[in-house]
Amino acid sequence: MKTKVETKEFSLKAVLPSILTVALAMLLTMMDTTIMNVAIPSLQHVFSTKLSTVQWSVTGYTLALAAITPIAGWLSDRFSAKRVIFLAIVWFTIFSVLCSMSQSIEMLIVFRCLQGMAGGLVGPIGMAESWKLVPADKRGSLMALLGLPMVIAPIAGPVLAGWLLSYASWHAIFYINLPIGIIAAICVLKYLPKRELIKNERLDIFGALLSPSAFVTLIYGVHRLGDHALTDWTTTSILLIGITLLLSFIYVELKQDHPLMALSAFKVDRFRRGILVSWLNQIVLFGATLLIPLFLQTAKGFSPLHAGEMIAPQALASFVGMFIGGQLFDRWGVRAAALPGIGLMFIGIIRLTQLTLQTDTTTLLITIAILGLGQGMTMMQISTYNLGSAPKAVVSRLTPLINSAMQIINSLAVVWLTNVLSKNLVSEAKTATAATFENHVVLAYGQTFTMLLGILALSFIVTITLNKVKK
């Protein structure tokens, strides 16, 4: 009886504040990215510069994330998760204020890059620390809380940005980080536990040099694919250099006694299958987040703010789905949560392929909510399964690897889907007349959404093979 009481005390009173602290810190860094995407046109006007120049305030941040994330695990082991997360939040908040004070676009880009170096540490370290804190039989339910920033940020960010830009100024999109950052830093000091440092933990120098170079080069190359084809010599060269660096990194890491990232996890069959499902679902999540607002604005004529508000049910449904999925995961395993979740996502995407100009707002909201519910039931449960499938000793070195890979997947998803959408729009425009043009635009979006159905079907098949991780 005594053991049961201790488990309850540990999981509820000691763990929950720490998990919520990490979730708040992750929300701080993730929300900033989505807010910036909406603010680009305003910043272009304020600084009287080209769109391609302003875009570097986003691209630079993304590349800084890719550069710093690989060493997050080593920093956590060497200096403690609590200390690194606290300093990262302070750093992020300071440079948020400096971004708001920028007098030129060049200053903003530099401050955004420095801001990104802090943002790249919070997610992987926070995820690994939370996984260590949560008891095995409660991971599904409590780790679901960490999924909230991942779902809320892409949806709430555009709404908040639209409101701040409409009723305040561009400075406010950075000032909003100040109170959140102060609260998050205080919570880290109060609630995250201290851990014994691994003082003799050596830094894998070759890995620390090769991994940022590989991920930054690859992500930049993929970003260039959005505007240039593979026939562009510069783009192809960058991608080939990135691939060469990545292969070199993998070769070096597999021979290291103390590797920077836990590539050994890929030797575990369960992990390989689980991470494949995560990648496939991420393409669908990121794709839907990209395509739905575009559809609402270009096909339905919604304003950016109205389009952002229409996505709100997706966040609310995902919130509910994460807790339902967490309970199912804890009781019956990953398949009990992920298979129904993927099924709901499939239904949501099918409904999106059938949209017309006459589709009413209620139908749109229901469709978006179904998609969000499925995402919530699936996303964090698969992530929890993946961490549980790998050896426990390498978790702090595994989350940076997962995050770095996801950055590449996100970039690939954006380039792939925008190119598919562009080709579909061109194809439909050839047969359209002035009277039917809008209908053909809707058809182009429907054809693009259909591509996601194939991704989900493959994800469902692989998920069937996932077995319950032993506790």
N, C-alpha and C positions, 0 to 999 in steps of 0.2 A: 504493500500500500504506500509505503514511503517513497519508493521509486517513482510511482505514478505521479505523486504530488510534485516531485522535483522536476519531472519532465514537463509538467504543465507550467510550473514557475519559469523554467528556462525558455520555453517556446513562446510564452505570452508576455511576460514582464521584462525579460532581459533582451529577447531577440527583436521584438516588434519595433521598439524605438530605433534600433540600429538599422533595420531594413527600411523604415520610413525615411531615415536620414540619408541613406544612400539613394533612395528613390528621388528625394528632393534635389540632391546634388546632380543626379543624372538629368532631371527635368531642366535644371538651370542651363546646362550645356547644350542639351538637345533642342530646347525651345528657341535658343538664340539662332540656330541654323535655319529653322523654318521661317522665323520672323524676317531674316535677311532676304530670303527668296522673294518675299512680297515687297520689300523696301527698295529693291534695285531700281525701278523706274523713278522713284522719288529721289534717290541718291544721284542718279544720272542728271536729273534736272538741277538739283542743288549745287553739284560740283561742275556743271556744264561740261560734261565729258562724254566720251563714247560708251556705248553699252558694253562693249568688249572689255573696256578698262574697268568699269564698275564691277563686272562679273568676277574680276580677280579678288574682290573682297570676299566672295564665296569660295572660289577655287583655291585661293591661298589658305583659307581656313581649313578646307578639306585636306590639302596637301600637308599642312602642319599636323593635323590629326594623324595622318598616315605615317608621318616621320617619327612622332613621339610614342605612338601606341606600342610598337614592338618592345620597348624597354620598360614598359609599365610593370611587368611582372618582376623584373630584377629590382626596380626601385622599391616595390612593395616589400620584397623579401629583405632587402638590405636596410631600408630606413623605416619600415612599418607602414601598413596600409593607412592607418589613422593619420600619421604625419604627412604622407604624400597627398592624400585626398584633401586635407586641410590646406596645405600650401597651394595645391592646384586651384582650389576654390578662391582663395585670396588672390592669387595671380590672375585668375579669370575675371574676377570682379574688378580689380584695379584696371585691367586693360579694357574692360567694358566701359568704364568711366572715361578712359583716355580716348576710346573710339568715339564717344559722344562729343568730345572736345576737338575732334579732328578739324583742321583748317583747310585740308586738301585731300583729294582722293588718294594720293600717295601715302599720306599719314594714316588714313583709314585702313588701307591695305596692309601696311606694316603692323599696325596694332591688332588687326584681325588675325594675322599669322601668329603673332605672339599669344593672342587669346586662344587660338586653336591648339597650341602646344600644351596649355593647361587642360583644355577640354578633352584631349585625347587620353588623359590619365584617369579621369574619374570613372568612366564606364567600365573598362576591363578590371580595374582594381576593386571597384565597388561590387561588381558581380561576383568576383572570386571570394571576397571577404564575406559577403552575404551567404554564399553557398556553404562556407565553412561554419558559419554561425548557426544555420538552421538545422534542426534534427532531421534525420533522413525521412522519418514518417510524416514530416510537416512541410517538406520542400515544395511540393506541388502548390499548396495553399499560400504559403508565405512568400515564396519566390515570385509568385504571380504579381505581387506588389511592385517588383522591379520592372515588370512589363508595362506598367502604367505610363511612365515617361515616354517609352518607345511608341506608344499608341497615341497618347494625348498630344505630344509635341508636334507631330506633323499635321495635326488637325486643329488644335487650339492656337498654334503659332500664327497661321495666316489670319485667323479671326482677330487675335490680339493686335497683330501688325496693322490690319486694316483700320481698327478702332483708333490706335495710337496715331497713325498717320493722318486720319481724318479729323481727330479732335485735339491732337497735341502737335508734335513735330517729329522729325526724324531722330532728333536727339533722344526722345523718350524710349525708342526701341532698345537703346543701350542702358539708359538710366534705370529701366525696369529691373535690370540684373542686380542693381546695388542692394535693395532690401532683401531680395531672395538670396543673394550671395552671403550677406551678413548672417541671416537666419541659418542658412545651411552650414556655414563655418562654425557657428556657436553649437549647433546640434552635433557636428562631428566631434568637437572637443568634449561634449557632454556624454554622448551615447556610444560612439564607436570604441570598442575595447582596445586596450594595449596588448600587443603581442611581443613575444621574445624575438629579437632581431637575429638574423643569420649574418653575423658580423664577418665571417670569412667567405661569404658568397662572392665568388669572382664574377666579374663582368665578361661575358663572351664578346671579346673585342671584334672579331671577324663578323659575328652575327649582328652586333650593334651597328656595324658599318654597312653591311650588305642588306639587312632587312629594310631600314628606312629608304635606302636608295632604290631597292626593288619595288616596294609598294608605292612610293611617291612617283617613280617613273611610269609604272603601269597605270596608275590612276590618272596621271596627267595625259598619258597616251590615249586612254579610253575617252577622256573628256574631249580630246581633239577629234576623235571619231565623230562626235556630234556635228562638227562643222566641216570635216575633211574626210574623204574616202581613203581606203587603204592604198589607193594609187598615189596619194600624196606622200612623197619621199620622206619628208620630215616626220609625219605621223607614224609611218611604217617603221622608220628607224628608231623612234622613241619606244614603240611597242616591242621591237626586237631586243633593244637594250634592256628594257624592263624584264622581259621573259628570261634573258640570259642571266641577269642579276638574281632573279628569283630562283632559277635552277641552281645557280652557284650557292645561294643561301641555303637551299634545301640540302645540297651535297655537304656543305660545311657543318650544318647543324646536326645531321644524322651521325656525324663522326665525333661530336663534342660530348664530353662527359658531363658538362654543365651547360646545356644549350640555353639560348636566350628565349626560345619558344618551344613549346612541347609538341614538336612534330611527331614524336613517338606515339601520340594518341591515334594517329592515322593507321597504326599497326593493329588497332583494336577494331574488329569488324563492326561491332555495334555502333561505335563512334562514327565510322565512315558512313554508314547508312543514315544515322541520325543527322549528321551535318549536311548530307545531301538533301534531306527533307527540309532542313532549315534554309538552305540556299534557294531551293525551289519555291518555298513559301514566301521568302523575302522578295523574290522577283514579283510574285503576285501582289504582295502588300505594297511594295514600292510602286509597282505599275499602276495599281488602282488609285493610290494616293496622287499619282501624277496625272492620270487620264481623266478621272472623274471631275476635278475642278476645271480642267481644260474643256471638257465636254459641256459643262454647265455654262461656261463663259462664251465659247465659240459657237456652240450649236443652239443653246437655249437663251443666250443673250443676257446671262446674269452678270452683275458686277462682281469684282473680286471679293468684296466683303460679303455679298449675298451668297456667292459660291462657297466661301469659307464657312458660313453659318449652316449651309446645307450639309456639310460634312460632320457637323457636331454629333448627330445620332450614331455615327460610326464609332466615335470615341466612347460614348455612353454605353453602347452595346458591347464594345470590346472590354470595358471595365467589368461589366456583368459576366461576360464570357470567360475572363481570366479567373474569376473566383469559382465559377462552375467547373471550368477545366481543371483548376487546382484540386478541387475536391475529388473529381473523377480520377485524376492522376494519383493522388495519395491512396485511394481505395483500390483501384483496379489497374493502374499502370498507364503508360503513355498512350496506348492505342485507344483506350476508353475515352480519352479527351480529344486526341488529335483526329481520329477518323470521323466522328460527328462534326468536328470543327471544319475539316477540309470539305466535308459534304455540304455544310452550310455556305462555305465560300463558293463552292461550285454552283449552288443555287443562285447566289447573289450575282456571280459573273454571268450566268445564263440570262438572268433578267436584264443585265446591262447590255447584252448583245441584242436584246429585243426592244430597246428603247426607240421611241419615235418623237417627232416634234410635238405630238399630241399627248405624250406621257405627262400625267399630272404630278404635282408636287408631292402628294401623299404617296404615290407609287414610288417615286424616287427616294423618298425618305425611308420607306420600308425596305427597299432594295439595299440602300446604303447600310441600314441597321443590320440586316441579315449578314451582309459581308463582314461588318465589324464584329458581330457575335462569333462568327466562325474564326476570324483572326484571333480574337481574345482566347478562345478555347484551345488554340493550336500553338501560338508563337512561343510563349514562355515555357509551356510544358515540354516542347521539343528541346528548348535550350537547357532546361533542367535535366532532361534525359541525357543530353550530350555530355554535360559536366559529370553526371553520375556514371557514364559509361567509361570515362577515362580514369586512369589511376589517380587516386586522391592527392598524391604528393605533387602532381604537376598542375593542379588547378590554377594556381596563380600565374603559371606560364602558358596556360591554355586559353584563358579569356582574351589576352592580347592577340593571339593568333586568330581566334574566332572573329574578333572585332575588325582586324585588318582585312581578313578575307571578305567580311560583309561589306566593307567600304568598296572593294573591287566589284562585288556582286551588284551593289546599288548603282555604281557608275555604269556597269554593263547593261543593267535593266533600263536605265534612262536612255542610253544611246540606242539600244535595240528597239525599244517601244516607240521612241520618237521617230526613228527612221521608218519603222513599219507604218506608223500613223501617217507620216509624210507621203509615203508611196501610195497608201490607200486613198489619201485625199487627192493626189494627182490622178490616180486611176479613175476615181469617181467623177472628178471634174471633167474628164474627157467626154463622158456621156451625159453630163448634166446640161440643163437649159437654165435660163434665168429664173424660170418659175419653179424648177425642181432642185435648184442648187442646194438649198438648206437640207432637203431630204437626203441628198447624196452625201452631205457632210456627216449626217447622223449614221448613214450606212458605213462610212469609212471608220467611224468610231466603233461601231458594232463588230466589224471585221477585225479590228485591232484587239478588242476585248476577247474575241474568240481565241486568239493566240494563247491567252492566259488559261483557257480551259485545258489545253494540252499539258501545260505545266502542272496544273492541279491534278490531272489524271495520273501523271507520273508520280507526283508526290503521294497520292493516295495508295498507289501500288507499293511504293517503297515503305510507307508507314505500316502497312500490314505485316511487314517482316520484322518490325521492331519488337523486341521482347522486353519484358519487365526487368528493370535493373534491380539486382539484388541489394537489399538493404543491410 
